[in-house]
């Protein structure tokens, strides 16, 4: 599933093309792509055609494109394999294309924004904007203190200037659950999935099954610092691509996979100590860690 770096790469790629562009027409090729828009395709098209997009914003793994009037927005979640692609206006249909927005930008002219999704877990919707609870900007790419109602329960991410470090630290230290489970809780800190949780925990030398309450405040702060470093490096390298399912708006893969220290490296030597990286089952997925460097702590 695309995580914060991948979604931010898509957002920043979309922004120059969509901000100020008018949606001239919409093609819904597969209504499964509108599962978050309960009123169906006709309503989605009717509420979008003729509207001007004013920003490209992101919180965690959610994208939204506010519409002129600032009362609603196009909300996108990429799910497991969703892609937002910029194409020429008459480009042939993409494989697994679900929705196409035909847009006209005052500087760039006519373009197409394509939502493609092989596994159909992603979705688009028109959703109302509501005030943020802390009066700070809703997310990256917008200065308005507004967020889609479908995203209001999603916490800020660790790179957000409004992220509350002290609150996060206190929340972690109250929890008896495994620290990796906590990192994956999008209501506490957003944008982190399996890849970047494993990488951050490896960098901080913390075992993924260590209980939050077993960590000192200093250890949590160290982990948060490593989360930020890992996310920033992944952003600089265009995200992580293991297959063709994650690409940027131009269809190009990210290359952070070459910088991974733990995730996907089962049986390989730990880059830090030389011990073997271990893979264990965790929440219907896997954890990758170094048993030598990341020793489990008890409460």
C-alpha positions in Angstrom: 0.0 0.0 0.0 1.3 3.5 -0.8 2.4 5.2 2.4 3.2 8.9 3.1 6.2 9.3 0.8 4.5 7.7 -2.1 1.3 9.7 -1.7 3.2 13.0 -1.1 5.2 12.3 -4.4 1.8 12.0 -6.2 0.4 15.1 -4.5 3.4 17.3 -5.4 3.4 16.0 -8.9 -0.3 16.7 -9.4 -0.2 20.2 -7.9 1.3 22.2 -10.8 -1.2 20.6 -13.3 -4.4 20.8 -11.2 -4.2 24.0 -9.2 -6.3 26.5 -11.1 -7.5 23.9 -13.6 -11.2 23.5 -14.5 -12.7 20.1 -14.8 -14.3 20.1 -18.3 -15.7 16.5 -18.2 -15.5 13.3 -16.2 -15.5 9.7 -17.5 -16.4 7.1 -14.9 -15.4 3.7 -16.4 -15.8 1.6 -13.3 -18.1 2.6 -10.4 -16.1 0.5 -8.0 -13.7 3.4 -7.9 -16.5 5.5 -6.2 -17.1 3.4 -3.2 -16.5 6.4 -0.9 -19.0 8.4 -2.9 -22.3 6.8 -1.9 -24.5 8.9 -4.2 -23.1 7.2 -7.3 -21.5 8.1 -10.6 -24.1 10.6 -11.8 -23.9 12.7 -8.7 -20.1 12.5 -8.7 -19.9 13.8 -12.3 -22.5 16.4 -11.8 -20.8 17.9 -8.7 -17.4 17.9 -10.4 -17.9 19.0 -14.0 -17.2 22.8 -14.5 -15.5 23.2 -11.1 -12.1 24.7 -10.6 -9.5 22.9 -8.4 -7.8 25.3 -6.0 -5.1 23.1 -4.3 -3.6 19.6 -4.0 -3.6 18.6 -0.3 -2.6 15.6 1.7 -2.9 14.2 5.2 -1.4 10.8 5.9 -2.3 8.5 3.0 -5.3 10.7 1.8 -5.2 13.2 -1.0 -7.8 15.9 -1.7 -8.3 18.5 -4.4 -10.4 21.4 -2.9 -12.9 22.9 -5.3 -13.7 26.5 -5.9 -15.9 27.8 -3.1 -13.9 25.8 -0.5 -16.9 23.8 0.7 -16.0 20.5 -0.8 -13.2 18.6 -2.5 -12.3 15.6 -4.6 -10.9 13.0 -2.1 -8.7 10.2 -3.2 -7.3 7.2 -1.4 -5.0 5.0 -3.4 -5.7 1.8 -1.5 -3.3 -1.0 -2.4 -2.6 -0.2 -6.0 -4.2 3.1 -6.9 -2.4 5.5 -9.3 -3.1 9.1 -10.2 -1.5 9.8 -13.6 -1.2 12.9 -15.7 -1.7 12.2 -19.4 -2.3 14.0 -22.7 -6.0 14.8 -23.2 -6.3 12.2 -26.0 -4.1 9.5 -24.5 -5.2 6.0 -24.8 -6.9 4.4 -21.8 -4.5 3.1 -19.1 -4.6 -0.5 -18.1 -7.0 -0.7 -15.1 -8.2 2.8 -15.7 -11.3 3.6 -13.6 -11.9 7.3 -13.8 -10.6 10.1 -16.1 -10.9 13.8 -15.3 -10.5 16.0 -18.4 -9.1 19.4 -17.2 -8.1 22.7 -18.7 -5.4 24.7 -17.0 -4.9 28.5 -17.8 -1.2 27.9 -18.5 -0.7 24.3 -19.3 -3.8 23.8 -21.5 -5.8 20.6 -21.7 -4.7 17.5 -19.7 -6.2 14.3 -18.3 -6.0 13.1 -14.7 -6.4 9.4 -14.7 -7.2 7.3 -11.7 -6.1 3.7 -12.3 -6.4 0.9 -9.8 -5.6 -2.8 -10.5 -7.0 -4.2 -7.2 -9.9 -1.7 -6.9 -9.3 -1.0 -3.2 -8.7 2.7 -3.9 -11.5 5.2 -4.4 -12.5 8.8 -5.3 -15.3 10.9 -3.8 -16.7 14.4 -3.5 -16.8 15.2 0.2 -17.5 18.3 2.3 -14.8 20.2 4.0 -15.0 20.8 7.7 -12.8 22.8 10.1 -9.7 21.2 11.6 -9.9 20.7 15.4 -6.7 22.6 16.1 -7.1 25.6 13.7 -3.9 24.6 11.8 -3.8 23.9 8.0 -5.6 20.7 7.1 -2.5 19.1 5.6 0.4 19.5 3.1 -0.4 21.7 0.1 -3.1 23.8 1.7 -3.1 26.8 4.1 -6.8 26.5 4.9 -7.8 25.0 8.3 -10.2 22.6 6.5 -10.1 18.9 5.9 -12.6 16.5 4.2 -15.1 14.9 6.6 -13.8 11.5 5.5 -10.3 12.4 6.6 -11.1 14.3 9.9 -10.4 11.2 12.0 -6.9 10.8 10.5 -4.1 12.1 12.7 -1.4 14.5 11.4 1.8 12.9 10.2 5.2 13.3 11.8 6.3 15.7 9.1 3.4 18.0 9.6 4.4 21.3 11.4 1.3 21.0 13.6 2.2 17.5 14.8 2.2 17.4 18.6 5.4 15.5 19.7 4.6 15.6 23.4 1.1 14.3 22.9 2.4 11.4 20.7 5.1 10.5 23.3 2.6 10.5 26.1 0.1 8.3 24.1 2.8 5.8 23.2 3.9 5.4 26.8 0.4 4.7 28.0 -0.1 1.8 25.6 0.4 -1.9 26.4 0.3 -2.8 22.7 3.3 -3.4 20.5 5.1 -0.3 19.3 4.7 -1.3 15.7 1.0 -1.6 16.1 1.0 1.9 17.5 3.0 3.3 14.6 0.4 1.8 12.2 -2.5 3.4 14.0 -3.6 6.2 11.7 -5.6 7.9 14.4 -2.4 8.5 16.4 0.2 9.2 13.6 -0.7 9.0 10.0 1.1 8.0 6.8 3.2 5.1 8.2 2.7 1.6 6.9 4.5 -1.7 7.1 7.6 -0.6 5.2 8.4 2.6 7.1 7.4 1.2 10.5 10.0 -1.5 10.0 12.7 0.9 8.8 12.1 3.4 11.6 12.2 0.8 14.3 15.4 -0.7 12.9 17.0 2.8 12.8 15.9 3.4 16.4 17.1 -0.1 17.5 13.6 -0.9 18.9 12.0 -4.4 18.6 8.6 -4.2 16.8 6.9 -6.1 19.6 8.1 -3.9 22.5 5.2 -2.5 24.4 4.9 1.2 24.2 4.8 1.5 28.0 8.2 -0.2 28.2 9.8 2.7 26.3 11.2 5.8 28.0 10.3 9.2 26.8 13.8 9.5 25.4 13.3 6.3 23.4 10.0 7.5 21.9 11.5 10.8 20.9 14.4 9.0 19.3 12.0 6.8 17.4 10.0 9.9 16.2 13.3 11.4 15.0 14.1 8.3 13.0 10.6 8.2 11.6 11.1 11.7 10.2 14.5 10.9 8.8 13.2 7.7 7.1 10.2 9.5 5.6 12.4 12.4 4.4 14.9 10.1 2.8 12.1 8.1 1.1 10.6 11.3 -0.2 13.9 12.4 -1.6 14.2 9.1 -3.5 10.7 9.2 -4.9 9.2 6.6 -2.6 9.4 2.8 -2.6 8.4 0.7 -5.6 8.6 -3.1 -5.5 6.4 -3.6 -8.6 4.6 -1.5 -11.1 1.7 -0.7 -8.8 3.2 2.4 -7.3 4.4 5.1 -9.7 4.4 8.8 -9.7 2.1 10.9 -11.9 4.4 10.4 -14.9 4.4 6.6 -14.4 7.9 6.5 -13.0 8.9 4.2 -10.1 10.6 5.4 -6.8 14.0 3.9 -5.8 14.0 4.0 -2.0 13.8 0.1 -2.2 17.5 0.2 -2.7 18.0 2.0 0.6 16.0 -0.4 2.8 17.8 -1.7 5.8 15.3 -4.2 7.2 12.1 -4.5 5.2 12.1 -7.3 2.7 15.6 -8.4 3.6 14.8 -11.6 5.4 18.0 -13.7 5.9 20.3 -11.0 4.7 23.0 -9.4 6.9 22.0 -6.5 9.0 23.8 -3.4 7.6 24.6 -2.4 11.2 25.8 -5.5 13.0 26.0 -8.3 10.4 23.4 -10.5 12.0 20.6 -12.0 9.9 17.4 -10.0 9.4 14.4 -12.0 10.7 10.9 -12.0 9.3 7.9 -12.8 11.6 4.2 -12.7 11.2 2.5 -9.5 12.4 -1.2 -8.4 12.0 -1.8 -10.4 8.8 1.5 -9.1 7.4 5.2 -9.3 8.3 7.7 -7.6 10.5 11.4 -7.4 9.5 14.0 -6.7 12.2 17.4 -7.6 13.5 17.2 -9.7 16.7 20.7 -8.7 17.6 20.3 -4.9 17.3 16.6 -4.7 18.2 16.2 -6.5 21.5 12.7 -6.7 22.9 12.2 -4.8 26.2 9.8 -5.8 28.9 7.6 -3.5 31.0 
